[in-house]
Each structure stands twice: as structure tokens, then as C-alpha cells.
Amino acid sequence: MKEETYEIYYDKEMDFLEIFFGEPSECIATEVDKGIFVRKDNKTDEIKSISIIDFGKRMHVLRKILQESDKTLPYEIDISNK
């Protein structure tokens, strides 16, 4: 199985998280819930990015989307100020 690449962007001031998977491709974005966007490849229907506004309050949503799509990240995302 080929290991997938990913890129994570987080804007602390805006509390906005975006995760990109694999190589860029032509996609369709869908707002799956208010402030939560999933981009899927036009041809394969594979998730190419997940964007979440107010991420600090919705970390559970990312876990759910990743679990439902069989996507994984090699670590947990923690934005708390310790």
C-alpha cells in the first residue's frame, strides 16, 4: 500500500484547520456542515482536503471524517495552550 502524503495548515488567530491529502487534482467542495468543507476528487471521489472553521470546538468532527473515509494521520492534532 502506497503511503499517502499530506499537508496541515492551522491559523491560530482564525482557529481554522485545513488538511490536504496527496497530489492536487480537480475537485468539488461540499459544505458537509456549517463551516466544515470536504473537497473530493472529481474522478475518484477520494477526499483531497478537509477544512474546519472553529476547529478548537470541533476536533471531534475531524476524527469522524477521517474514520469514515479510511484516512489517517500519523499523530494527533493538539492546539491547546499548555
N, C-alpha and C positions, 0 to 999 in steps of 0.2 A: 504494500500500500504506500503510495506516494505521500510524503509529509507535506502538508499544506502550509503556505506562508501566510502571514497575517501582519497587520499594522494597526496599532492602537493610538488613538488621539483622544486626549481629555483636556478640556478647557475648564479649569477650576472655577474661574470667575463666573462663567455661564452655566456651570455644572452640566456640561454637555459631553457625552461619550460617543465616539464613533469607532467601529472596528471594521477593517477591510480584510477580506479573505481572498487569497490567490491573486491572479493577474486581472487587471481591469478588463471589463467587457461591456457590451451594450446591455443595459439593464432597465428594468421597470421598478420604480419605487412605489411602495404601498405604505400608507399610514395605518398600521395594524391596531393602534390605539392612539389616543391623543398624545402627540409628542414622541411617538415611537415609530420609526421608519425602518422598513426592511427593503433592501434592494436585491432583486433576483435577476440572474442572467436570462436574457430573452429566449435563448435556445435550450438551455439545460434546466432551467428553473432552480438552479443552485443559488443559495444565499451568497451574495458578494459583499454586502455590508449591513451593519446594524447601527442605527443612530438613536440615541435616547437623550431627550431633554429632561432636566431634573433627575439625573442619574442617581444621585445620592439617596433619593426617596424610592427609586425603582430598581435597585440592583437585582431584586428577585426576578424581574422581567427578563433581564439578560440571561440568567440561568435557565429560565423556562424556554426561551427561544433557542438557545444553544442545545439544550436537551432534546427538544422536538425536531431539530434539524440535523442531529448527529454531528454537530460542530463541537470542537473542544479548544480550549486554550490551555497552555502548559502551566498556568498558575492562576491564582485568584486575583481579582482586581480589588484593591482596598484604597479608598480615597479618604479615609478618616484621618484626622489630625491627631496623631498620638504624641 
